[in-house]
Structure formats: C-alpha cells, structure tokens
Amino acid sequence: MGCGATILQRYGAFNYSFNTDEVHDKHGQIISPGDHIFVKIRGGRHEGEVDKIVRTEGEAEQEGVKHPPKVVFHDQRGKKVAHNPGTLEKVDG
C-alpha cells in the first residue's frame, strides 16, 4: 500500500487521491496549466491563468521561486506570481 493510500485511510475527509503529478486547490480540485485561478490577498485578489506548475527544486530555481510545489501565473495586472496550490481556488467557467 502506497503512502497516498495510508493518508486516505487515516484522514478519510480527503475526497481526492494523492498523485505526485497532480496539485490541488484548497477545495481538492486538480489544477492544470490553462486553468483560471485566484487567491485572496490583502483585501484583494490575484487572479489569472496558470502558466506553469513548479514541482521540483530545479524548476523552482529556474523560475525564481522557493519551496515547491508552486503554481505560477500572471495576475490581472500582468505581474508574475507564484502561490502554494492549497491557497488557490479555481474559477468556475
């Protein structure tokens, strides 16, 4: 039995699988490049389309971010931002 199965058994509240290739938003939805996402921050929000999902330290170094995994996107003002997947929410569309 893999680590993901153990976690699912111990914490039955999770309604999604732990696949190392997938990242999930705060509601458990899979995030993929091209998805429209947002995060609430400082009374406002950063919103945009996912450019890339950084999964490894090597990718993080290339992208100039720390502590993967990170979801990289350009916000509504064109600023490149990277956030932890669990802080994000997908926009229904």
N, C-alpha and C positions, 0 to 999 in steps of 0.2 A: 504494500500500500504506500503510495507516494505521500509526500509532505502535504500537498493540497487536500488529499482525502482526509488526512488526520485533522487538519484545521477545520474542514467542513463538518466532520463528526463532532469535534469538540465544541464548535461555535455554530450551531445549526441555524442561527439567524441569518447567515450569509446566504443569498439566493443566487449566487453565481460561482463558477468554477475558477480556480486559480491556475491559469495558464500563463507561463512566464513570458509568452509573446504578447499577451493582452494587458492593457491598462484599463482601469475602470474609473468612472466619475464617482462623485460622492453618493450616487444612488445605485451604483452597481452596473451601470450601462457601459458597454465597451466603447472606448474612444479610439478612433482611427483617423489617419490623415484625411483632411477634407471635411471632417465634422465641424459644425458650428457650435462653439462652446463659450461659456462665460464664467467669470469668478467675481464675486462681490468683494470689493476692496475699498477701504477708506470712504465709506459713504457713497461710492460709485460702483463702477464695474469695468473690468477688462473683458472685451468680447471680440471674437474673431474666429477665423477658420484655421484648424490645426494644420500647421506646416509639416511638423515632424514630431516623432516621439523618440526621445533620447532614452536609451535603455542601459548603456554601458558607460563606464568611466572614460573610455576612449572617445566615444561620441560626445560625451559631456564636455571633454576638453576641447574638442573641435568646435563645438557650439558656444563655448564660453559660459557654460552653466556648471553648477555643482550638485552633487548628491542625486544621481539618477534614481528612479525614472523621473523625467520631466516632460511635460507637453509644451512644445514651442509653437507660438503663433504670433501674429501681428495684430495688435488691438485696433480699435476703431480709429485711432489717431495715427496708425502706421508704425507704432513703436513695437519692437520685438520684445516679447515677454515669454517667460518660462515659469510654469507653475507645477506643483505636485498634482498628479492626476486626481487624487482624492479630494481636492479643494474645488474642482471644476464641476460644472453642470452642463449637460448637452442641451442645446436649444431644440425644441421640437420643431420639425419643419417638414 
